[in-house]
Each structure stands twice: as structure tokens, then as C-alpha cells.
């Protein structure tokens, strides 16, 4: 896909687990003037557990609190199913359709069909290139990448690495967010490569954020370099764990810094164990709350000004946006993710991790 760069113009922030076959529809029939209905299509549960463990939960809570009807379904990575779910939601009479696209082509087809029926649209988390959604709600994704790049530099500096060879496990080439993450971390790493301070190693994008493929790709990276990889820029925690699994087989876990993103329970446990150097926490409750607030407003025929916009790199058109701020997480502030309620101590501090949690100040 074309690697476009979203231009962020920020003036102020808006103040404002189920499979595809069994989505959460809390009512039958379509929305009405007094009971608007919002449809949400999540992408999968394989690339990251967040879609089912966090986004669904927080969106449900926000819609219930607002008193609107809603239908949340998951396409489970199937583009045909994605379009079928959209068709059914449109037929059911949703007033607003919110999507996390599987790729921009599929997403645009769904958005175009919704708009032809007078349905308002929101791109959630991922911008659909040339899709012209009414709003885009996400995080500042280049900032996410910059935190990852900065984190890897910090961890390599802590290990006093000399001319380290860096491998990059990028996200899916069909996900515009993956492009933005890479823009961010490459802006940090490229000067290191150019100066000769770091050595640019293998650089591969992982189709569909597939963790199994990521493991195979990283095995190939290790073979290609004769196991001489000194740092891994992994675009999310799932890809990071795939690399860590391979490093463990070679008794290199903990010796080679690995980044991540999403602050998953597994990623945080890897950090506590010393196998992952950092992750990026995105407060998904805030993202879900803001998206739900916009969806409810649109369903009621209202238009909100967000004070932010992005420029679609394909159409060059402005899209009203809400962009939240990500946070870098290292061992010393894993406790902040627990304190924020994103993961619980019970989930994180199981078995051998109990002692690690205690030493990290998680109580």
C-alpha cells in the first residue's frame, strides 16, 4: 500500500469477546429518532487481544451509559465477513457505523455503502485511506513510533551496546497505522544508522500482524545475520513476543532489547521478566469513550468540532480527528498501567510473576 504520512494539525483535544457470528446487539431492529443505534465492526482477535478484552468492553459501557442501541461484531480477520457484517448492520437500520478496517480497500467499500444510505461514519483506531469518514478517533501514531524508537535507544544505551545491529518487525503493510508507527521509530533510528552508531539489520513487515508469521520471519532474520541481532524494534507486543520466543530458543532473551506496543498482559509480563524492554500504553478507555461520544452525537444528528484534523494521504482531504497521547512503559512504571485499570493485578501477577510484581511496586 502507499506509505502516506498523515499530517496532524492539533489545536485542542475534544472534551468530550465474541466472534463475528455472535456480536453484541442489545436490541433488535433499527434505531429510531429517540433510540439511535450504532454499529461497530472490530477487525480480529488474533493480531492483538485488545480488541476483545478492552475496546469491546469500553465501547459497550459507553453506549450503555448513553442509553443508545448498539451492535458490536468482530470480523476475525475475514474481509468477506467484514463486508457481510456491514451489510447486515446497514439493513438493520444503524444510524452510525464505526469501523476498524482490515485494509483501506475493504474499509472504503463499507464506508461508501454506508454513506450512500445516509449513515454517518467513524474510523476507529485506523484511518481508512480515501474513505472520507466523518471522524477519525485514534492515538497520535507517529508519536507511538517515536516512543518505541526512543525506548529501544534507551535500552541499548543501558546495555552499553556498541554499533548494535537492529532488526525491525513492522506491522501489516495494509494498515496505515503500521506506516505511521514506522515513520515515527525510523525518525529516531535513521540518524543512528546514518552516523554509523547503529547498523541497520533486517527490516520486514508482517502480513496482517500475524504473530505466527512474525516468529518465522524473525527466525529467518536470525539465520540471515548469524544470530547477530542486538536490538528488535517490534511494532506491537504480539510481534515482540514472537521475537522473544525465538530469542529464548537461542538463550538470548533478556540480552537483546525488544520493544512492543499495546501494554498487553503478556507484554507487561515480558517486561517484568526482563525479556522485553518497553511497550507503549494507549489508554483505550479514553479512545473508546471519545469515539462513543462522537457516535452518539452523530446518531442524534449533531456535529462536533474536535479542534483536530488529519490529512488523508490518498485523497488529501481533511478528516476531523481526535488523537490521544500514548505513554512509554518500562519496568519502573508497569504499575501505572495497573493503577489505571487497564490490566488487573490478578491477571498480571500470576505464578512466578507475583514476586516480580512485588519488586515492581505493584500491590
N, C-alpha and C positions, 0 to 999 in steps of 0.2 A: 504494500500500500504506500501511497505517497506519504513521505515523512514531513508533515506540515508542522508549523510551530504556531501554537495559539498565543496570540498577544493578549496579555492581561491588562485591563485598564481598571484599576481599583480606586474607588473614592471613599467608599464606606461599606461595611458589611450590612446585609439585611438583618434587621432586628426581628426580626420577626420572632417446620423443617419439612418441607413437604416436596413431593415430586410434581412435575408438570401435570400429571393426571389427577392430582388431588390438591389443587390450590385452595387457598383460604378465601372463600366467598361468603361473607357474613350475611348475605341476603340473596334472594332470587329476584330475577327481573332487573330492569334498568333503573337508573337514577331518576329522580323527579326534581321539580323545582325546589322542593323542601328537603328532599333527601338525596343529595348528589352522590354519584358513585365514581370511584377512582379505580382504575385497573393498573396493576403493576406487574411487569414481567422481569424477573431476575434471570441471570444468564446461566448459572450452573451451580453445582455444589462441589465440583472436583478441583477447580483451579484454586479456590480459596474457600475455607469453611465459613468465612464471614457472611456470605450471602444468606445462609440459613440460620446461623447462630446469632447474628447481630442485626443485619439490615431488615430481615423479615420481622423480627421481634419488635424492633423500634418503630418501624412503619405501622405495624398493626396497632401498637399502643397509641401512636399519634392519631391515627384515623379514628380509633375508638373514642379517644378523648374529644375529638372534634365532632363526633356524632354523625359521621358520614358512612355510607356503604363502601365496601372495598372488596377487591378480588386480587389476591397476590398469588402468582403462579411462577414456577421455575421451569425454564426451557431445557435444563440439564444438557446444555451444550449442543442441542439439536436445532439447526436453523429452520428446518421444516416445521418442527413443533413450535418454535418461536412464532412463526407466522400463523400457525393454526390457533395458538392461544390468542394472538392479537385479533384474528378474525372473530373468534368466539366472544371476546370482550367487547368488540365493536358492536356485534349483533346484540349483545345483552344490554346495550344502552349506556355504557360508561360515558361520563361527561369529560373525563380526563384520562389520558393514557401516559403512564410513566414507564420508561424502558431503560434497561441496561443492555445495550446492544451486544450481539455476538460478533458482529463486524458491521462496518458502516453501510455496506450494500443492503444487507438484510434489514438493518435498522431503518434506513431511509425508506425502503419499500413499506414498512409498517407505519412509519410516521406520515408518509404521503397518503396512505389509505385512511388513516385516522382523520387527518386534516380535511380530506375530501368529504368526510361525514360530519364535519363541523366540530370534531373532538379536539380539545386543547391538548398539548403535548409537552412532556418534560423529559429531557435526557438526564438520567440519574447516574452519577459517577463517571460515565464515559460519554464524551461528545460524539454524536453521530455526524460524521463529516458530510456536508452538503444536505443535512437532514432538516435544518431550519426548525428545530423545536422551539416552542415558546420560551422555555427556560432551560438552563443547564445548571445542575447543582452538583458540586464535587469539591475536591480539595485543590489547592494550588499544586498541580502535579509536577511542574518543573521544580518547585521548592522541595517536593518529596525526593526527587532525584538528587538535588543538591545536598540534602541531609544524608543520603546514602553515600554519595561520593566523599563528603566531608567526614563521615563516620569511618569509612574504610581508611582514609588517610590517617585519622586519629589512631585507629587500632594498629596500623602498620608502624606508625611512629612509636607507639607504646612498646612494640616488639623490636624496635630498632632495626627494622628491615632495611637492607641495603640493595638498591636497584631491584625491587621486587617485581616479579612477573605477575601481571594482573589478568585474570580471566573474567569475562563479562557474560553472565547468563541473563539475557534480556527477556522481557515479556513477549507476548504474542505479537507478531508483525501486523496483525489485523486489528489491534487495539491501539487507538490513538493515545491512550494513557501511557502505554509502554513507550511510545515515541517520546512523549513528554518526560517520562522518568529518565530515559536515556539522554535526552538533551540536557537535563539537569546534572546527572552524575558525570557525563562526559565534559561538561563545562568545568568541573573540578579536576578531573583526571587528565584531560588533554594537555594542560600546561606541564604536568608531571611527565607525561610521555615525551612531549616536545623538548623538554630540557634534558632528557636522559635520566632523570631521577628515578622514574619508573619505566618498566618495559611492558609494552602493550602485548598481551598474550592473546589467546583465542577469544573471539567475540561473536557469540551466536545468539540468535533469537529463538525462543522456544515456542513452537506452534501451540496455540490455544492454551498457553500457560500450563501445559501438561507436565505434571511432576515426574511421571514415569519416563517420558521422553527427555526431561531435563537430566535425570540420572544417567541415561545412556549418553547424552551429549557430553556431560561432564566426564564420564569415563573416557570418552574419545579425546577430550581436552587433555586429560592426564597422560594418556598414551602419546598424544602429539608432542607434549612438552617433556616427556620422560619424568613425569611426576614433579616437574619443577614449576609449580604454581604456588605463589606466595600470598595471594590475596584473591578473594572472589567477590565481585560485585554481582550479587544475586538480586533480581528485581523484586522478589517478594519472599515471604517466609517459606512457602512451599518449595520454590526453586532452591532456596538456601538449604533447606533440609535435604533435598536431593543431593546437593553437593556434599553436605556434611556426611551423609550415608556413605558416599564414595570415599571421602577422606578417612572415615573410620576404618574402612577396609584396608587402608594403607597406613594406619596408625599415625595419621596427620591431623586428626581432629584436635582442635584447640591450638594447633601450631599455625594454622592458616586462617587468618581472619575472614569471616563470611558475613555479608550484610543480609538484610531482609526488609520486609515491609508488611504491615497489617497487624502487628502485635498479636499474632495468634498464640493460643496456649502453647502449642508446640514450639513456636519461635521463641517465646519468653523462656520456656524450659531450656532450650538450647543455649540461650544467653546465660541463664543461671548456672548451667553446666560448664560454661566456658567454651562451648563449641561454635557459638555464633557471637559476633562482636557487637551487633546492634540491630535494631529494627526501627521502623517508623510507625508511630501510633497516629491513627486518624480517628478522631472521636466520632464514630459512626452515628451515635445517637444524635449529635448535633446536625450531621448531614441529613439523616432521616427526618428529623423534626422540621428542618427548613424546607426540605422537599415536600413533606406532607402539608406544611402551611401554604406553600405556593399552590399545590394541587387543590386544596380545599378552596382557596381564593378563586382559582380558575373555574372550578366546578360551580361556584356561585356567581360567575360572570364578572368577577373582579380582576383588575390588573394591578400587579405590584411592581413598584420600582425597587430595584435591588442595589443601585449605586455601583454595580459592577457589570462588566461585559467581557466576552471573549470574541475574538475574530476567528470565524471558521476558516481554516487554511485552504479549504477547497472552494467554497463559494465566495470567500472574502467578506461575507456579511457578518454584522454584529449579532451576537446572541446574548440576551440578558442572562446574567450568571450570578450565582452565589458560590464563592470559593473560600473554603475554610483553611485554617492554618494547621499543618502537620507538626508533629513533635518527635525528635530523635529520642530513642530509648536505649540506654546502656544498662549494664548490671546494676549500677547505683540508683537508677530511677525506675526499675521494673515495678517497684512498689506503687508508683504513681498510677500505673495502668489499673492495678487492683483497687486502689483508692477511688478511682474514677468509676468503678463498677463495670468496666469493660470485660474483665475476667474476674472470677471469684478465687479466693484463696483455696477453696475446696477443689476447684478444677486444676489450679496451678500446682499446688503444694502436695501432690500425691507421692506416696512411696519415698524413693530416695530424694525427691525434690523438697521434702519437708525441711530437712536440715539446711538445704541451700536457700530456701525461702527465709528461714530464721536468720541466717547470716546476712541476707539482703535486706533485712528490716521489715519483712512482710509479716504482719501479725493480724 
